Amino acid sequence: MRYIARLDIKNNYVIKGIHLEGLRKVGDPVELAEKYYIDGADELLLIDSVASLYGRNSVFDVIKNTSKKVFIPITVGGGIRSLSDAEIALDSGADKIALNSILFKNALLLNDIAKKYGSQCAVASVQAKKTQSQKWEAYSETGRQPTGIDIVDHIKNLLDNGAGEILLTSIDMEGTKKGFDIELAEMVSSICTVPLIVSGGLGSIDHIDKIKKIPGIGAITASSVLHYEIYSFNEIKSLEEV
């Protein structure tokens, strides 16, 4: 299991909300990234939460400054709309590219990135909201825009188009610290043929124990428990060993 520190960024601040709404500032992204690196994170996930909405990307400088201080893989997402955008992000210090909103218009961008930089670089970011029992809808624009597309159909399409990793975020559980959406994770893991990262809801060690029982889960992300100093990853890893 890999432990990934997730930093959602807006206007050069790390922000955090509940269900991807009601966002509040929690700190400087470079300072927090370095802190979480020291505190035991295996990877970093940096998401520009408004890049797609405003048609821009302001996170490249953050990546550049972060990569000078941390020496673990960095995944960047938000506002990557072309192969040239991906190239700028990678040249800035990112190791992987996470795509969400653009995939509803151009899923082949995953394949383009995978062909040029390797499949491990092409991460499909999937944001899911429950609509009824055992049914979830895919969302874009950092959980702001419903697409009307069933999550299973969406993920199968992303896998067909070259996704090397799936980042699955439960909008319902994001920021709540009430635990991961186990039903969603189980359903997606049953169809996922690449490493699966689960995001949204981590609040205790028990939540990790439950998610680890699902085959195919390669990593989890944490944000609230780190930002509000409930746990560090070093603490999580030491408690798991007890």
C-alpha positions in Angstrom: 0.0 0.0 0.0 1.3 3.4 -1.0 0.3 6.5 1.1 -0.2 9.6 -0.9 -0.6 13.1 0.5 -3.2 15.0 -1.5 -3.0 18.8 -1.8 -5.8 20.6 -3.6 -4.6 24.0 -4.6 -6.5 27.2 -5.4 -4.7 30.5 -6.1 -1.4 29.2 -4.6 -3.0 28.0 -1.4 -3.8 24.5 -0.2 -7.5 24.4 0.4 -9.9 21.8 1.9 -13.6 21.4 2.1 -16.3 18.7 2.5 -17.7 17.0 -0.6 -15.3 19.2 -2.6 -17.3 22.2 -1.5 -17.0 24.9 1.2 -13.3 25.3 0.6 -11.0 26.9 3.2 -7.3 27.8 3.1 -5.1 25.5 5.1 -1.5 26.5 4.1 1.3 27.0 1.6 1.6 24.1 -0.8 5.4 23.9 -0.9 5.7 24.0 2.9 3.0 21.4 3.4 4.4 19.2 0.7 7.9 19.2 2.3 6.3 18.6 5.7 4.3 15.5 4.5 7.4 14.2 2.7 9.3 14.4 6.0 6.4 12.9 7.8 6.4 9.7 5.6 4.3 10.3 2.5 5.3 7.8 -0.3 4.0 10.2 -3.0 2.4 13.6 -3.5 -0.7 14.5 -5.4 -1.0 18.2 -6.4 -4.4 19.2 -7.9 -5.2 22.7 -9.2 -8.8 22.7 -8.2 -9.9 25.6 -10.4 -7.6 25.2 -13.4 -10.2 23.6 -15.7 -12.9 26.0 -14.6 -10.9 29.1 -15.5 -9.0 27.5 -18.4 -5.6 28.0 -17.0 -2.9 26.3 -14.9 -1.0 28.1 -12.2 0.4 25.0 -10.4 3.6 24.6 -12.5 5.6 27.0 -10.3 4.4 25.1 -7.2 5.6 21.8 -8.8 9.0 23.3 -9.7 9.5 24.6 -6.1 8.2 21.4 -4.5 10.4 19.1 -6.6 13.5 21.0 -5.2 12.6 20.0 -1.6 10.9 16.5 -1.9 12.3 13.4 -3.4 9.2 11.2 -3.9 7.0 10.9 -7.0 4.7 13.9 -7.7 1.4 13.6 -9.6 -0.1 16.8 -10.9 -3.7 17.4 -12.0 -5.9 20.2 -13.0 -5.9 22.1 -16.3 -3.8 19.7 -18.3 -5.5 19.9 -21.7 -2.8 18.8 -24.2 0.4 16.8 -24.6 2.3 20.1 -24.5 0.7 21.0 -21.1 1.8 17.5 -19.8 5.3 18.2 -21.1 5.5 21.5 -19.2 4.3 19.8 -16.0 6.9 17.0 -16.3 9.6 19.5 -17.1 8.6 21.4 -14.0 9.3 18.3 -11.9 6.1 16.2 -12.0 6.4 12.4 -12.5 2.8 11.6 -13.4 -0.1 13.5 -15.0 -3.7 13.1 -13.6 -6.5 14.0 -16.1 -10.2 14.5 -15.4 -12.3 17.0 -17.2 -10.5 16.8 -20.5 -11.2 13.1 -20.7 -14.9 13.7 -21.4 -13.8 15.5 -24.6 -10.6 13.7 -25.5 -9.9 10.4 -23.7 -7.2 9.7 -26.3 -4.9 12.2 -24.4 -4.3 9.4 -21.9 -3.0 7.2 -24.8 -0.8 10.0 -26.1 0.8 10.5 -22.7 1.3 6.8 -22.2 2.9 6.4 -25.6 5.3 9.2 -25.1 6.1 8.9 -21.4 5.0 5.4 -20.4 1.7 4.1 -19.1 2.7 4.8 -15.5 2.6 8.5 -16.3 -1.0 8.5 -17.5 -3.4 8.7 -14.4 -7.1 8.9 -15.0 -8.8 10.9 -12.2 -12.3 9.7 -11.6 -14.8 11.7 -9.4 -17.8 9.7 -8.4 -21.1 10.6 -6.8 -23.7 8.0 -5.7 -27.1 8.3 -7.5 -28.8 5.1 -6.2 -27.9 1.7 -4.8 -24.8 0.4 -6.5 -24.9 3.3 -9.0 -22.4 6.2 -9.3 -22.2 9.0 -11.7 -18.9 10.4 -13.1 -18.3 14.1 -12.4 -15.9 16.7 -13.9 -14.6 20.1 -12.9 -13.4 18.9 -9.5 -16.8 17.5 -8.6 -18.8 20.5 -9.8 -20.2 19.2 -13.0 -22.4 16.0 -13.4 -21.8 14.2 -16.7 -24.7 11.7 -16.8 -22.2 8.9 -17.4 -22.2 5.8 -15.3 -18.9 5.3 -13.4 -18.4 1.7 -14.7 -18.8 2.8 -18.4 -16.5 5.7 -17.8 -13.7 3.7 -16.2 -13.9 1.0 -18.9 -13.5 3.7 -21.5 -10.5 5.2 -19.7 -8.8 1.8 -19.4 -9.4 1.2 -23.2 -7.8 4.6 -23.9 -4.6 3.9 -22.1 -5.0 4.8 -18.4 -2.0 3.4 -16.5 -3.6 4.2 -13.1 -7.0 5.1 -11.8 -7.4 7.8 -9.1 -10.9 7.2 -7.6 -12.4 10.0 -5.5 -15.7 9.6 -3.7 -17.4 13.0 -3.7 -19.8 11.7 -1.0 -17.0 10.9 1.4 -14.4 13.5 0.5 -13.5 15.7 3.5 -15.9 13.9 5.9 -13.3 11.7 7.7 -16.0 9.1 7.9 -14.2 6.4 5.9 -13.8 5.4 2.3 -16.7 4.5 0.2 -16.1 0.7 0.4 -19.0 -0.3 -2.0 -17.6 2.1 -4.6 -14.0 0.8 -4.1 -15.1 -2.8 -4.3 -17.1 -2.3 -7.5 -14.3 -0.3 -9.3 -11.6 -2.8 -8.2 -13.6 -5.6 -9.7 -13.2 -4.0 -13.2 -9.9 -2.2 -12.8 -6.9 -3.8 -14.6 -4.4 -1.2 -13.5 -3.3 0.1 -10.0 -6.2 1.8 -8.2 -5.8 4.8 -5.8 -8.7 5.4 -3.5 -9.4 9.0 -2.3 -12.0 10.6 0.0 -12.9 9.9 3.6 -9.8 8.8 5.5 -10.2 9.6 9.2 -8.8 6.7 11.2 -6.5 3.6 11.0 -9.6 1.4 11.0 -10.6 3.0 7.6 -7.2 1.9 6.2 -7.7 -1.7 7.6 -11.0 -1.9 5.8 -9.8 -0.6 2.4 -6.7 -2.9 2.5 -9.0 -5.9 2.5 -10.1 -5.1 -1.1 -8.0 -6.7 -3.8 -6.4 -4.4 -6.2 -6.1 -1.2 -4.1 -2.6 0.0 -4.7 -2.7 3.3 -2.8 -4.8 5.7 -0.7 -4.7 9.4 -0.4 -5.0 11.6 2.7 -5.6 15.3 3.1 -7.8 16.3 6.1 -6.0 14.0 8.6 -2.7 15.5 7.5 -3.8 19.1 7.2 -5.4 19.1 10.7 -2.6 17.0 12.2 -4.7 14.1 13.2 -2.1 11.7 11.9 1.2 11.8 10.0 2.0 9.0 7.6 4.8 7.8 9.9 2.3 7.5 12.7 -0.1 5.6 10.4 2.6 3.2 9.3 3.8 2.6 12.9 0.2 2.0 14.2 -0.4 -0.5 11.3 2.6 -2.5 12.4 1.3 -2.9 16.0 
